[in-house]
Amino acid sequence: MKRCLAHRHECGLDFEGDVDVMTNANSVIQPKVQKQDDASSSHDWFANINMPARPASGTDEDRKKGTIAVHWFRHGLRLHDNPSFIDAINLASELYPVFIFDGEVAGTKVCGFNRWRFLYEALEDIDRRLKEVGGRLYTFKGDPCTIFDQLIEEWGVNLITFEQDPEPIWQDRDNAVKRLCSERGIQYIERVSHTLWDPNEVTARNGGTPPVTYAMFQEVVSMIGLPQRPEKEPDFSLVNLPICDNFGQFALPRFQDIGPKMEHPDQERQLWIGGETRALELFEVRVRKEAAAFKAGYCLPNQYMPELLGPPMSLSPYLRFGCLSVRKFYWRIHDTYTELNNAISPSHLTAQLIWREYFYTMSVGNKNFDRMNGNNICLKIDWNQDKEKLEKWIEGETGYPWIDACMKQLKIEGWIHQVARHAVACFLTRGDLWISWEEGLKVFYQYLLDADWSICAGNWMWISSSAFEKVLQCPNCFCPVRYGRRMDPNGEYVRKFLPVLANMPLRYLFEPWKAPLAVQEKVGCIIGKDYPMPIVEHRSAAASNREKMNKTVQSLEEKFAHCTPSNETEVREFSWLPETIRGVDKCTADDLCEILGI
C-alpha cells in the first residue's frame, strides 16, 4: 500500500474542535406514464467538465490507466444516484473519496449540536458503506485548494469530481477549485444531482433572471422537461479504492474533537440518525405509506393527517444533506402512483420537491438572499429591535404554550413539523413580535436539521410577508392560541414539551393565564412564576402589526415589481391549510383571517 501525505499538518489536519424547509403547494411538473431506464439517457447534459478529449480507440482499461481521481463530498452524502461519483468510478483506475472540513461546508459554520451530529453520522455511514466495498472516506481540515494542491503532488491526482452546490454562498469556494484545476492542468467534473433541474439552466431559460413567481417557475421547467431519472447503482469492481498504510491520520475524527457542545441536556437523547442507510430505510417506509394512501383514494398523507408526536419520519434532513437522492424520491413516488392506478400521476404528489427547486433557483446570483439589505426581492420593513422578546421566543418562554412547545422541540430534537414552523415564524414577525425574519433564520440555521440556506430563507421571507406582496393584502396571521388548539386538540404535544403544564386542564392549556388561581395552585403551576405570562397581548399586537403592514404596502405601491404568490390556493397550500376547516365549507383568505387571526 502507498504511504500518503506524510506531513499531516501541512493539510491542516490537526482538529481543534472549532467549530445550516420543506414547503408544499400544487405543482405543475407531471411525469409521463411511460417509464425510462434507470440510467439517465442524457448523462452529459448536466455536466460541467473541464477535461481533454478521450482517446478514440483503446480499451476501457487503457483509457483508465494513469487516471487517479478524488471525489469531493460536500452535500450529496450518498453513494446511490451520485453522477459525479459514478463518473470517477468509470473514468479512474484509482479513486479516493474525500471530505474536507473547511469551517463552512454543509453549514457547519452556523449549525448547532444536533445538525453537526447528523452530518457526522452521515459521514460515518459513507465510511462504513465504502469499507464494505474495500475503500474508506479520507477526511481533511483546511482550505480545499491548499489540500487539493498537495493531493495533486503526493497522490498524483489528475481528476476531481463533485456534485454541484447551486447556492451562491458556495460559488467562491468551487470556482477557486476549478481555477486550481485549470492552472494545474487536471480534469474536473461537476454534476447536477442535488436538485431536479440545474437552477442556472432554469435562470438562463427565463432570460437570465430567476422566475419571480412559483407559476413562472413551473412554466420554465416545463419547457426544460422532466427531471432526469436516477443513475444505476455504482459498480465498484471498475475501480481500485486504495487505503493508505497511514490511513489512521485521515480517518474521520471523533465527534467530541470536532463538534460543538450540546445546547440542551435532553439533546443527548437522540431521535434522528444521519446517513444514507437510515435515509433509504425511511424512504421505503414513506413509499409504503404513500402507496397505502393512494389505494385509499387520497394523496399527501402527512399533510392530510399531520403527526406532531410520531417517530422521526421526515425525509427533509436527508434531502438537505444529500443522503437521499431527490431524483430517486421524485420518480419513485410518481412511479408508485402510476403502477397502482394505471394512470398519469398528479403533479402535486411531489409539490414539496418543486418548492425546494423554486427557492434554490430564486437564490441564484443573490448572495444576500438570506438577509434584507442588498436583497432585491425582499421588502425593506422597519422591524423592531427587541433583544429581550427575541430571547424569550428562542428559549420558548413567550407565555403562549403552543409557540413555546414548538421552540422547545426545535432546540431539543432539531426538527418541528411544517405547521409549527409557520406558527413560530409568524409569531416572531408580522403576527406578534414584529421582529425581523433574519433573526428567526439564524435560529433555524443553528437548530433545524434540514435548514438549507436558500430554502429556509425563502420560507422565512414568505411567512413574514417580506417577499410576496400579495400576502400583505390579507391581514391574516396565526393565532397562537386557536391555531395551537386546532393542531394539538388533545394537548398531548404541549404537555410533552412543557411538562410544567402537564396537569393543566385542557380548557386552559393554550391560554393558562385565564385559569383561576385555585386551578393553578391545584396543578402546581402558577402563571407568572412557574410559567411566564404572555410577553404580548395577541389581539392588540396583531392589530398594531396589521396597521404597520398596511403602511408598508402603501409606501411601496407601484415603485417596483415584487415576488408574489401565483394565486390564493398557493398561499393556503403553502401554509398547510386545506379548504375545509372545522365547519367552514371553504377557507378563503378572509375566512382564514376570521378563523386563525385576531
C-alpha positions in Angstrom: 0.0 0.0 0.0 1.1 3.5 -0.7 2.2 5.9 2.0 0.0 9.0 1.7 0.8 12.6 2.7 3.5 12.2 5.3 3.0 15.7 6.5 -0.4 15.7 8.1 -0.2 19.2 9.5 0.5 20.8 6.1 -3.0 20.0 5.1 -4.4 21.4 8.3 -5.4 18.1 9.8 -4.9 19.0 13.5 -8.5 19.1 14.5 -9.2 21.6 17.3 -12.9 21.2 17.9 -13.9 24.6 16.4 -16.5 24.9 15.4 -27.4 25.3 8.0 -37.8 23.8 4.8 -39.6 22.0 3.1 -42.8 23.5 1.8 -45.7 22.4 -0.2 -48.3 23.5 -2.7 -49.9 22.5 -6.0 -47.2 21.8 -8.7 -47.0 21.6 -12.4 -44.4 19.0 -13.2 -46.2 15.9 -14.2 -44.3 12.8 -15.3 -45.5 10.7 -18.2 -46.9 7.2 -17.7 -44.1 5.6 -19.6 -41.0 4.6 -17.6 -37.5 5.4 -18.7 -34.4 3.4 -18.0 -32.8 3.9 -14.5 -29.8 5.4 -16.1 -30.1 8.9 -17.5 -30.3 8.9 -21.3 -28.6 12.3 -21.5 -25.9 11.9 -18.9 -23.6 14.6 -20.2 -26.4 17.2 -20.4 -25.9 18.0 -16.7 -22.1 18.0 -16.8 -19.6 20.8 -16.3 -16.5 19.1 -17.4 -13.0 20.5 -17.9 -11.1 17.7 -19.5 -9.3 16.8 -22.7 -11.0 14.7 -25.3 -10.9 11.0 -24.6 -8.9 8.7 -26.9 -10.9 7.5 -29.9 -9.6 3.9 -29.6 -8.3 1.5 -27.0 -9.9 -0.5 -24.2 -11.6 1.0 -21.2 -8.7 -0.2 -19.1 -6.3 1.7 -21.4 -8.3 4.8 -21.0 -8.4 4.5 -17.2 -4.7 3.9 -16.9 -3.0 6.8 -15.1 -6.3 8.4 -14.0 -6.2 9.0 -10.3 -9.4 10.6 -9.0 -10.7 12.3 -5.9 -14.4 12.5 -5.3 -15.1 15.5 -3.1 -18.1 15.0 -0.9 -19.8 18.2 0.4 -23.6 17.8 0.2 -24.5 14.7 -1.7 -23.5 12.5 1.2 -24.6 9.2 -0.5 -23.3 6.6 -2.9 -26.6 6.0 -4.8 -27.6 8.2 -7.7 -24.4 10.3 -7.4 -23.5 11.0 -11.0 -20.1 12.7 -10.4 -19.1 9.9 -8.0 -20.1 7.4 -10.7 -18.0 9.3 -13.3 -15.0 9.0 -11.0 -15.6 5.2 -10.8 -15.9 4.8 -14.5 -13.0 7.1 -15.5 -10.4 6.4 -12.9 -8.1 3.5 -12.1 -7.8 4.7 -8.5 -10.4 6.7 -6.5 -10.0 8.5 -3.2 -13.3 9.6 -1.6 -12.6 12.8 0.3 -14.5 15.2 2.7 -12.9 18.5 3.8 -13.8 20.3 7.0 -13.2 23.9 5.8 -15.2 25.6 8.6 -18.3 26.2 6.4 -19.0 23.0 4.4 -22.6 21.7 4.8 -23.5 24.7 7.0 -21.0 23.8 9.8 -20.2 27.5 10.4 -23.6 28.2 11.8 -25.1 24.9 12.9 -25.5 23.6 16.5 -25.1 20.2 18.1 -28.0 18.3 16.5 -27.1 19.3 13.0 -23.4 18.7 13.5 -24.2 15.2 14.9 -26.4 14.4 11.9 -23.7 15.5 9.5 -21.1 13.4 11.4 -23.3 10.3 11.3 -23.8 10.8 7.5 -20.0 10.8 7.1 -19.7 7.7 9.4 -22.2 6.0 7.2 -20.4 6.8 4.0 -17.2 5.5 5.5 -19.0 2.2 6.5 -20.5 1.8 3.1 -17.2 2.4 1.4 -15.5 0.0 3.8 -17.9 -2.7 2.6 -16.6 -2.4 -0.9 -12.9 -2.1 0.0 -12.5 1.6 0.4 -12.6 4.4 3.1 -13.5 8.0 3.4 -10.5 10.3 3.7 -11.1 13.5 5.8 -9.1 16.7 5.9 -9.3 20.0 7.6 -8.4 23.3 5.9 -8.7 25.2 2.7 -9.8 22.9 -0.2 -7.4 24.5 -2.7 -4.5 24.0 -0.4 -5.4 20.4 0.2 -6.1 19.5 -3.4 -2.8 21.2 -4.4 -1.0 18.8 -2.1 -3.0 15.8 -3.2 -2.1 16.5 -6.8 1.6 16.4 -5.8 1.6 13.5 -3.4 -1.1 11.2 -4.8 -0.8 12.2 -8.4 -4.4 13.2 -8.6 -5.5 14.3 -12.1 -9.3 14.2 -11.8 -11.5 15.8 -9.2 -15.3 15.1 -9.3 -18.0 16.8 -7.2 -21.7 17.4 -7.1 -22.9 20.9 -7.9 -23.7 23.1 -4.8 -26.0 25.5 -6.6 -26.4 28.2 -3.9 -24.3 31.4 -4.4 -22.6 31.1 -1.0 -20.6 28.1 -2.3 -19.5 29.6 -5.6 -16.3 31.3 -4.5 -15.1 28.0 -3.0 -16.0 25.9 -6.0 -14.7 28.5 -8.6 -11.4 28.6 -6.7 -11.0 24.8 -7.0 -11.9 25.0 -10.7 -9.2 27.6 -11.3 -6.7 25.4 -9.5 -7.6 22.5 -11.8 -7.1 24.7 -14.8 -3.8 26.0 -13.5 -2.5 22.6 -12.7 -3.8 21.1 -16.0 -6.1 18.5 -14.4 -9.7 17.5 -15.1 -12.7 18.3 -13.0 -16.3 17.1 -13.4 -19.2 18.8 -11.7 -22.7 17.2 -12.0 -26.2 18.4 -11.1 -27.9 16.0 -8.7 -28.7 17.9 -5.5 -31.6 19.4 -7.4 -34.1 18.1 -10.0 -33.1 20.8 -12.5 -30.0 22.9 -12.8 -31.0 26.3 -11.2 -28.6 28.0 -13.6 -30.4 26.4 -16.6 -33.8 27.5 -15.3 -32.5 31.0 -14.9 -31.0 31.0 -18.4 -34.2 29.7 -19.9 -36.0 32.6 -18.2 -33.9 35.2 -19.9 -31.1 35.4 -17.3 -33.1 36.1 -14.2 -34.9 33.7 -11.8 -38.6 33.4 -12.4 -40.1 35.5 -9.6 -43.3 33.6 -9.1 -43.9 29.9 -8.5 -46.2 29.8 -11.6 -43.5 31.3 -13.7 -41.0 28.7 -12.4 -43.4 25.9 -13.3 -43.7 27.2 -16.8 -39.9 27.4 -17.3 -39.2 24.0 -16.0 -42.0 22.5 -18.1 -40.1 23.8 -21.2 -36.9 22.2 -19.9 -38.6 18.8 -19.5 -39.0 16.2 -16.8 -36.2 15.6 -14.3 -33.5 13.1 -15.1 -34.0 9.5 -13.9 -31.7 8.2 -11.1 -28.4 6.7 -12.1 -27.8 2.9 -11.8 -26.0 1.7 -8.7 -22.2 2.3 -8.8 -20.1 -0.7 -9.9 -17.1 -0.7 -7.5 -15.5 -3.6 -9.4 -14.4 -1.0 -12.0 -12.1 1.0 -9.8 -9.5 0.5 -7.1 -10.2 2.2 -3.8 -6.7 2.5 -2.2 -6.3 2.5 1.6 -3.0 4.2 2.7 -0.9 2.4 5.2 -1.1 5.5 7.3 -4.8 5.9 6.8 -5.4 6.4 10.5 -4.4 10.1 10.3 -7.1 10.6 7.6 -9.9 8.7 9.3 -13.0 10.6 10.5 -12.0 12.2 13.8 -14.1 11.6 17.0 -17.2 13.8 17.2 -16.2 15.3 20.5 -13.0 16.6 18.9 -14.7 18.5 16.1 -18.4 19.0 17.0 -20.0 21.7 19.3 -21.3 21.2 22.8 -24.9 20.3 23.5 -27.2 23.4 23.9 -29.7 21.4 26.0 -29.2 18.3 28.2 -32.1 16.5 26.5 -30.2 16.5 23.2 -28.3 13.5 24.5 -31.5 11.5 23.8 -31.1 11.0 20.1 -34.1 10.6 17.8 -32.7 11.4 14.3 -30.0 9.3 12.8 -28.0 10.7 9.9 -26.7 8.9 6.9 -27.7 7.2 3.6 -28.5 3.9 5.2 -31.2 5.4 7.5 -32.4 7.6 4.7 -33.1 4.6 2.4 -34.9 2.8 5.3 -37.1 5.7 6.0 -37.7 6.2 2.3 -39.1 2.7 1.9 -41.4 3.4 4.9 -42.5 6.6 3.2 -43.2 4.9 -0.1 -45.4 2.3 1.6 -47.3 5.0 3.4 -47.9 6.9 0.2 -48.9 3.7 -1.6 -51.5 3.0 1.2 -52.9 6.5 0.8 -53.1 6.1 -3.0 -55.1 2.9 -2.5 -57.4 4.6 0.0 -58.1 7.3 -2.6 -56.1 10.3 -1.2 -52.7 11.8 -1.5 -50.1 13.6 0.7 -50.9 11.6 3.9 -48.6 13.7 6.0 -50.4 16.9 5.0 -53.8 15.2 5.3 -53.1 14.0 8.8 -50.1 15.9 10.3 -48.3 14.0 13.0 -46.7 16.2 15.6 -45.7 13.4 18.0 -44.9 10.5 15.7 -41.5 8.9 15.4 -38.9 10.8 13.2 -40.1 10.0 9.7 -39.5 13.2 7.7 -37.0 12.8 4.8 -36.2 16.5 4.6 -33.0 16.3 6.7 -31.8 13.5 4.4 -32.5 15.6 1.3 -30.8 18.6 2.8 -27.5 16.7 3.3 -27.9 14.7 0.2 -28.2 11.4 2.0 -31.2 10.6 -0.2 -31.4 11.4 -3.9 -34.1 13.9 -4.7 -34.5 12.3 -8.2 -35.0 8.9 -6.6 -37.7 10.4 -4.3 -39.4 12.2 -7.2 -39.6 9.3 -9.6 -40.4 6.6 -7.0 -43.4 8.4 -5.8 -44.8 9.1 -9.3 -44.0 5.6 -10.5 -45.8 4.1 -7.4 -48.9 6.0 -8.2 -48.8 5.0 -11.8 -48.3 1.3 -11.0 -51.2 1.3 -8.5 -53.7 3.4 -10.6 -52.6 2.8 -14.2 -52.9 6.5 -14.7 -50.8 9.6 -15.0 -49.7 10.6 -11.5 -50.9 14.1 -10.3 -48.2 16.7 -10.2 -48.9 17.7 -6.6 -47.6 14.4 -5.3 -44.1 15.9 -5.3 -45.0 19.6 -4.8 -42.8 19.8 -1.8 -39.8 19.0 -4.0 -40.8 21.6 -6.6 -41.0 24.3 -4.0 -37.5 23.2 -3.0 -36.3 23.8 -6.6 -38.1 27.1 -6.7 -36.2 28.5 -3.7 -32.9 27.2 -4.9 -33.4 28.9 -8.2 -34.6 32.2 -6.6 -31.3 32.4 -4.8 -29.1 32.1 -7.9 -26.8 35.1 -8.2 -28.1 36.6 -5.0 -25.6 36.3 -2.2 -27.8 38.4 0.0 -30.8 36.1 -0.3 -30.6 35.3 3.4 -30.9 39.0 4.5 -33.0 42.1 4.0 -30.4 44.6 3.0 -29.0 44.1 -0.5 -31.7 41.6 -1.4 -33.6 42.9 -4.3 -36.6 40.6 -3.8 -37.1 41.4 -0.1 -39.2 44.2 1.2 -37.4 46.7 3.5 -39.6 46.6 6.6 -38.8 48.6 9.7 -38.8 45.7 12.1 -38.5 46.1 15.9 -35.2 45.7 17.7 -36.2 43.9 20.9 -33.5 41.5 22.2 -35.5 40.6 25.3 -38.5 39.4 23.4 -36.3 37.7 20.8 -34.6 35.8 23.6 -37.9 34.7 25.1 -39.0 33.4 21.7 -35.8 31.5 21.3 -36.0 29.9 24.7 -39.7 29.0 24.4 -40.7 31.5 27.1 -43.3 33.6 25.3 -46.2 32.6 27.6 -48.0 31.0 24.7 -47.8 27.3 25.2 -48.2 26.3 21.5 -45.4 28.6 20.5 -43.2 27.6 23.4 -43.7 23.9 22.9 -42.6 24.3 19.3 -39.5 26.1 20.2 -38.6 23.6 22.9 -38.9 20.7 20.4 -36.8 22.6 17.9 -33.9 23.0 20.3 -34.1 19.5 21.8 -34.8 17.4 18.7 -33.7 19.6 15.8 -36.9 19.3 14.0 -40.5 20.6 14.1 -43.4 20.0 11.7 -44.1 22.5 9.0 -47.3 23.7 10.7 -45.1 24.5 13.8 -42.5 26.3 11.7 -45.2 28.6 10.2 -46.6 29.3 13.6 -43.4 30.3 15.3 -42.2 32.3 12.3 -45.5 34.2 12.0 -45.4 34.9 15.8 -41.9 36.3 15.7 -42.5 38.5 12.6 -45.7 40.0 11.4 -48.0 38.2 13.8 -47.0 39.3 17.2 -43.4 40.5 17.9 -42.6 42.4 14.7 -39.0 41.2 14.8 -37.1 40.6 11.6 -37.2 37.3 9.9 -33.4 37.4 9.7 -33.3 36.7 13.5 -35.5 33.7 13.2 -33.5 32.4 10.3 -30.3 32.4 12.4 -32.1 30.3 15.0 -33.3 27.8 12.4 -29.8 27.6 10.9 -28.5 26.7 14.3 -31.1 24.1 15.4 -33.1 22.8 12.4 -31.7 19.7 10.9 -33.0 20.4 7.5 -32.2 24.1 7.4 -31.0 24.9 3.9 -29.5 28.3 3.1 -31.9 29.2 0.3 -35.0 27.1 1.2 -35.0 28.3 4.8 -34.5 31.9 3.9 -37.2 31.6 1.2 -39.7 30.2 3.8 -38.9 33.0 6.3 -39.4 35.7 3.7 -42.7 34.2 2.6 -44.2 33.7 6.1 -43.1 37.2 7.2 -44.6 38.7 4.1 -41.2 40.1 3.1 -41.0 38.7 -0.4 -44.6 38.1 -1.5 -46.5 41.4 -1.6 -50.0 39.9 -2.3 -49.9 38.2 1.1 -49.7 41.7 2.7 -53.1 42.5 1.2 -54.6 39.9 3.6 -54.1 40.7 7.3 -54.3 37.1 8.4 -51.9 35.7 11.0 -51.8 32.5 13.0 -53.4 33.0 16.4 -51.0 31.3 18.9 -54.0 30.1 20.9 -56.6 29.0 18.4 -54.1 27.5 15.9 -52.5 25.6 18.7 -55.8 24.1 19.7 -56.5 23.1 16.1 -53.2 21.4 15.6 -53.0 19.8 19.1 -56.6 19.2 20.0 -55.9 16.9 23.0 -52.9 18.9 24.2 -50.5 16.0 24.1 -47.8 17.9 22.2 -47.9 20.9 24.5 -47.8 18.7 27.6 -44.8 16.7 26.3 -42.6 19.7 25.7 -43.9 21.9 28.5 -44.1 19.4 31.5 -44.8 22.4 33.8 -48.3 22.5 32.2 -48.8 18.7 32.2 -51.7 18.8 34.6 -53.3 22.0 33.4 -56.9 21.3 32.3 -57.3 21.3 28.5 -59.7 24.3 28.5 -56.9 26.4 29.9 -53.9 24.7 28.4 -53.4 27.0 25.4 -54.1 30.2 27.4 -53.2 29.2 31.0 -53.2 32.8 32.3 -57.0 32.5 32.2 -57.0 29.6 34.7 -58.4 30.7 38.1 -55.7 30.9 40.8 -57.3 27.9 42.6 -56.8 25.8 39.4 -53.2 27.0 39.0 -52.4 26.1 42.6 -54.1 22.7 42.3 -52.0 21.7 39.3 -48.8 23.2 40.7 -48.2 25.8 38.1 -48.6 29.5 39.0 -48.6 31.7 35.9 -46.0 34.4 36.2 -43.9 32.2 38.5 -43.7 28.6 37.2 -44.7 29.5 33.6 -44.5 33.1 32.2 -47.3 35.4 31.4 -47.7 36.2 27.7 -45.0 38.7 26.5 -47.5 40.4 24.3 -51.3 40.5 24.1 -52.1 38.9 20.8 -55.1 40.9 19.7 -53.6 44.3 20.2 -50.2 43.2 18.9 -51.7 41.7 15.7 -53.9 44.8 15.2 -50.8 47.1 15.5 -48.8 44.9 13.2 -51.5 44.9 10.6 -51.5 48.7 10.6 -47.7 48.7 10.1 -48.0 46.2 7.3 -50.7 48.3 5.6 -48.5 51.4 5.8 -45.6 49.3 4.3 -47.8 48.3 1.4 -48.9 51.9 0.8 -45.3 53.2 0.8 -44.3 50.6 -1.8 -47.2 50.9 -4.3 -46.1 51.0 -7.9 -42.5 51.5 -7.0 -41.2 48.2 -8.3 -42.3 44.7 -9.3 -42.1 42.2 -6.5 -42.3 38.5 -5.9 -45.9 37.4 -5.3 -47.9 34.2 -4.9 -49.5 33.0 -8.0 -52.9 32.6 -6.5 -54.9 32.2 -3.3 -54.7 28.4 -3.4 -50.9 28.6 -3.4 -50.9 30.6 -0.2 -53.3 28.3 1.6 -51.4 25.1 0.5 -48.1 26.7 1.4 -49.4 27.2 4.9 -50.8 23.6 5.1 -54.4 24.9 5.3 -57.0 22.8 3.5 -60.1 24.2 2.0 -62.3 22.8 4.8 -61.6 23.8 8.4 -64.0 22.6 11.1 -67.4 23.6 9.9 -66.2 26.0 7.2 -67.0 24.7 3.7 -64.3 26.7 2.1 -61.4 28.6 3.6 -60.9 31.8 1.6 -58.3 34.4 2.6 -61.0 36.3 4.5 -62.2 33.1 6.3 -58.6 32.4 7.2 -58.3 35.8 8.9 -61.5 35.2 10.8 -60.6 31.7 11.9 -56.9 32.0 12.7 -56.4 35.7 13.1 -57.2 38.2 15.7 
